């Protein structure tokens, strides 16, 4: 596993757990968690992509 994944995976897992604990009627809060998770996943992809050129 890449170092960037090792760093961000625990954060993503924590956000996923919090998201899953929210009731389904809390749509705005759930979407907020989803946006943060997607942002972190994109950050991982970008870091790995950039490091592939070095």
N, CA, C and O atoms as a GROMACS GRO file, in nm:
protein
  216
    1UNK      N    1   0.084  -0.116   0.000
    1UNK     CA    2   0.000   0.000   0.000
    1UNK      C    3   0.090   0.124   0.000
    1UNK      O    4   0.193   0.128   0.067
    2UNK      N    5   0.048   0.224  -0.075
    2UNK     CA    6   0.128   0.346  -0.084
    2UNK      C    7   0.121   0.424   0.048
    2UNK      O    8   0.025   0.410   0.124
    3UNK      N    9   0.222   0.504   0.074
    3UNK     CA   10   0.222   0.583   0.198
    3UNK      C   11   0.102   0.676   0.210
    3UNK      O   12   0.049   0.697   0.319
    4UNK      N   13   0.060   0.732   0.098
    4UNK     CA   14  -0.054   0.823   0.103
    4UNK      C   15  -0.183   0.746   0.139
    4UNK      O   16  -0.269   0.799   0.209
    5UNK      N   17  -0.195   0.625   0.090
    5UNK     CA   18  -0.311   0.544   0.128
    5UNK      C   19  -0.307   0.504   0.275
    5UNK      O   20  -0.409   0.503   0.343
    6UNK      N   21  -0.189   0.472   0.322
    6UNK     CA   22  -0.175   0.437   0.463
    6UNK      C   23  -0.214   0.554   0.553
    6UNK      O   24  -0.266   0.535   0.662
    7UNK      N   25  -0.188   0.674   0.505
    7UNK     CA   26  -0.222   0.792   0.583
    7UNK      C   27  -0.373   0.821   0.580
    7UNK      O   28  -0.434   0.846   0.684
    8UNK      N   29  -0.433   0.817   0.460
    8UNK     CA   30  -0.573   0.859   0.445
    8UNK      C   31  -0.676   0.749   0.470
    8UNK      O   32  -0.790   0.781   0.505
    9UNK      N   33  -0.641   0.624   0.455
    9UNK     CA   34  -0.739   0.517   0.474
    9UNK      C   35  -0.804   0.516   0.612
    9UNK      O   36  -0.925   0.496   0.620
   10UNK      N   37  -0.730   0.536   0.720
   10UNK     CA   38  -0.797   0.542   0.851
   10UNK      C   39  -0.897   0.657   0.861
   10UNK      O   40  -1.002   0.644   0.924
   11UNK      N   41  -0.864   0.770   0.798
   11UNK     CA   42  -0.956   0.883   0.800
   11UNK      C   43  -1.083   0.852   0.721
   11UNK      O   44  -1.194   0.883   0.764
   12UNK      N   45  -1.066   0.790   0.606
   12UNK     CA   46  -1.181   0.753   0.524
   12UNK      C   47  -1.266   0.650   0.597
   12UNK      O   48  -1.389   0.659   0.597
   13UNK      N   49  -1.203   0.554   0.659
   13UNK     CA   50  -1.278   0.451   0.734
   13UNK      C   51  -1.359   0.514   0.848
   13UNK      O   52  -1.473   0.476   0.872
   14UNK      N   53  -1.299   0.610   0.917
   14UNK     CA   54  -1.368   0.678   1.026
   14UNK      C   55  -1.490   0.754   0.973
   14UNK      O   56  -1.598   0.748   1.032
   15UNK      N   57  -1.472   0.824   0.861
   15UNK     CA   58  -1.584   0.898   0.802
   15UNK      C   59  -1.695   0.803   0.756
   15UNK      O   60  -1.813   0.833   0.772
   16UNK      N   61  -1.656   0.691   0.699
   16UNK     CA   62  -1.756   0.593   0.655
   16UNK      C   63  -1.837   0.539   0.773
   16UNK      O   64  -1.959   0.524   0.762
   17UNK      N   65  -1.771   0.511   0.883
   17UNK     CA   66  -1.842   0.463   1.002
   17UNK      C   67  -1.940   0.568   1.054
   17UNK      O   68  -2.054   0.537   1.089
   18UNK      N   69  -1.894   0.693   1.058
   18UNK     CA   70  -1.982   0.801   1.104
   18UNK      C   71  -2.101   0.818   1.009
   18UNK      O   72  -2.214   0.838   1.053
   19UNK      N   73  -2.073   0.810   0.881
   19UNK     CA   74  -2.180   0.820   0.781
   19UNK      C   75  -2.283   0.710   0.799
   19UNK      O   76  -2.403   0.735   0.793
   20UNK      N   77  -2.236   0.590   0.822
   20UNK     CA   78  -2.325   0.476   0.837
   20UNK      C   79  -2.409   0.483   0.964
   20UNK      O   80  -2.516   0.421   0.971
   21UNK      N   81  -2.363   0.556   1.063
   21UNK     CA   82  -2.438   0.569   1.188
   21UNK      C   83  -2.550   0.672   1.180
   21UNK      O   84  -2.641   0.674   1.263
   22UNK      N   85  -2.543   0.758   1.079
   22UNK     CA   86  -2.646   0.861   1.066
   22UNK      C   87  -2.777   0.801   1.016
   22UNK      O   88  -2.776   0.709   0.934
   23UNK      N   89  -2.889   0.851   1.065
   23UNK     CA   90  -3.017   0.805   1.012
   23UNK      C   91  -3.033   0.850   0.866
   23UNK      O   92  -2.974   0.949   0.823
   24UNK      N   93  -3.112   0.777   0.792
   24UNK     CA   94  -3.128   0.804   0.649
   24UNK      C   95  -3.199   0.936   0.622
   24UNK      O   96  -3.187   0.991   0.512
   25UNK      N   97  -3.270   0.987   0.718
   25UNK     CA   98  -3.340   1.114   0.695
   25UNK      C   99  -3.250   1.236   0.713
   25UNK      O  100  -3.292   1.348   0.685
   26UNK      N  101  -3.128   1.217   0.757
   26UNK     CA  102  -3.030   1.326   0.771
   26UNK      C  103  -2.953   1.340   0.640
   26UNK      O  104  -2.832   1.316   0.634
   27UNK      N  105  -3.022   1.378   0.537
   27UNK     CA  106  -2.967   1.379   0.401
   27UNK      C  107  -2.850   1.476   0.388
   27UNK      O  108  -2.746   1.440   0.332
   28UNK      N  109  -2.866   1.597   0.437
   28UNK     CA  110  -2.758   1.696   0.423
   28UNK      C  111  -2.630   1.652   0.494
   28UNK      O  112  -2.521   1.668   0.440
   29UNK      N  113  -2.644   1.597   0.613
   29UNK     CA  114  -2.526   1.551   0.686
   29UNK      C  115  -2.460   1.433   0.616
   29UNK      O  116  -2.338   1.424   0.609
   30UNK      N  117  -2.542   1.343   0.564
   30UNK     CA  118  -2.488   1.228   0.492
   30UNK      C  119  -2.414   1.272   0.366
   30UNK      O  120  -2.307   1.219   0.334
   31UNK      N  121  -2.470   1.369   0.296
   31UNK     CA  122  -2.404   1.420   0.175
   31UNK      C  123  -2.272   1.488   0.209
   31UNK      O  124  -2.176   1.479   0.133
   32UNK      N  125  -2.269   1.556   0.322
   32UNK     CA  126  -2.146   1.619   0.365
   32UNK      C  127  -2.036   1.515   0.388
   32UNK      O  128  -1.922   1.534   0.345
   33UNK      N  129  -2.070   1.406   0.454
   33UNK     CA  130  -1.973   1.298   0.474
   33UNK      C  131  -1.928   1.240   0.340
   33UNK      O  132  -1.810   1.214   0.319
   34UNK      N  133  -2.023   1.221   0.251
   34UNK     CA  134  -1.990   1.165   0.120
   34UNK      C  135  -1.894   1.255   0.044
   34UNK      O  136  -1.800   1.206  -0.020
   35UNK      N  137  -1.915   1.387   0.050
   35UNK     CA  138  -1.826   1.480  -0.019
   35UNK      C  139  -1.685   1.474   0.040
   35UNK      O  140  -1.587   1.477  -0.035
   36UNK      N  141  -1.674   1.466   0.171
   36UNK     CA  142  -1.542   1.458   0.234
   36UNK      C  143  -1.472   1.328   0.196
   36UNK      O  144  -1.351   1.328   0.171
   37UNK      N  145  -1.546   1.220   0.194
   37UNK     CA  146  -1.487   1.090   0.157
   37UNK      C  147  -1.438   1.094   0.012
   37UNK      O  148  -1.326   1.049  -0.016
   38UNK      N  149  -1.519   1.146  -0.077
   38UNK     CA  150  -1.480   1.154  -0.218
   38UNK      C  151  -1.359   1.245  -0.235
   38UNK      O  152  -1.270   1.216  -0.314
   39UNK      N  153  -1.356   1.356  -0.161
   39UNK     CA  154  -1.241   1.446  -0.167
   39UNK      C  155  -1.113   1.373  -0.126
   39UNK      O  156  -1.011   1.384  -0.194
   40UNK      N  157  -1.118   1.299  -0.017
   40UNK     CA  158  -0.999   1.226   0.029
   40UNK      C  159  -0.958   1.118  -0.071
   40UNK      O  160  -0.839   1.096  -0.094
   41UNK      N  161  -1.055   1.050  -0.130
   41UNK     CA  162  -1.023   0.948  -0.229
   41UNK      C  163  -0.958   1.010  -0.352
   41UNK      O  164  -0.864   0.954  -0.409
   42UNK      N  165  -1.007   1.125  -0.393
   42UNK     CA  166  -0.946   1.195  -0.506
   42UNK      C  167  -0.806   1.245  -0.471
   42UNK      O  168  -0.718   1.246  -0.557
   43UNK      N  169  -0.787   1.286  -0.349
   43UNK     CA  170  -0.655   1.329  -0.304
   43UNK      C  171  -0.555   1.214  -0.314
   43UNK      O  172  -0.442   1.232  -0.358
   44UNK      N  173  -0.598   1.097  -0.273
   44UNK     CA  174  -0.512   0.978  -0.284
   44UNK      C  175  -0.476   0.952  -0.429
   44UNK      O  176  -0.358   0.932  -0.461
   45UNK      N  177  -0.574   0.952  -0.515
   45UNK     CA  178  -0.549   0.925  -0.657
   45UNK      C  179  -0.454   1.028  -0.717
   45UNK      O  180  -0.364   0.992  -0.794
   46UNK      N  181  -0.473   1.156  -0.683
   46UNK     CA  182  -0.386   1.260  -0.736
   46UNK      C  183  -0.243   1.242  -0.686
   46UNK      O  184  -0.149   1.252  -0.764
   47UNK      N  185  -0.226   1.217  -0.557
   47UNK     CA  186  -0.092   1.197  -0.501
   47UNK      C  187  -0.022   1.078  -0.565
   47UNK      O  188   0.096   1.086  -0.599
   48UNK      N  189  -0.094   0.970  -0.583
   48UNK     CA  190  -0.034   0.851  -0.646
   48UNK      C  191   0.000   0.878  -0.792
   48UNK      O  192   0.103   0.832  -0.842
   49UNK      N  193  -0.085   0.951  -0.859
   49UNK     CA  194  -0.060   0.985  -0.999
   49UNK      C  195   0.064   1.073  -1.010
   49UNK      O  196   0.151   1.048  -1.093
   50UNK      N  197   0.072   1.175  -0.925
   50UNK     CA  198   0.189   1.263  -0.927
   50UNK      C  199   0.318   1.188  -0.893
   50UNK      O  200   0.422   1.212  -0.953
   51UNK      N  201   0.311   1.100  -0.798
   51UNK     CA  202   0.432   1.027  -0.758
   51UNK      C  203   0.475   0.925  -0.864
   51UNK      O  204   0.590   0.882  -0.864
   52UNK      N  205   0.386   0.887  -0.952
   52UNK     CA  206   0.424   0.794  -1.058
   52UNK      C  207   0.519   0.858  -1.160
   52UNK      O  208   0.585   0.787  -1.237
   53UNK      N  209   0.525   0.990  -1.162
   53UNK     CA  210   0.613   1.060  -1.256
   53UNK      C  211   0.747   1.095  -1.196
   53UNK      O  212   0.835   1.148  -1.265
   54UNK      N  213   0.765   1.067  -1.069
   54UNK     CA  214   0.893   1.102  -1.006
   54UNK      C  215   0.984   0.982  -0.995
   54UNK      O  216   1.096   0.993  -0.945
   0.00000   0.00000   0.00000
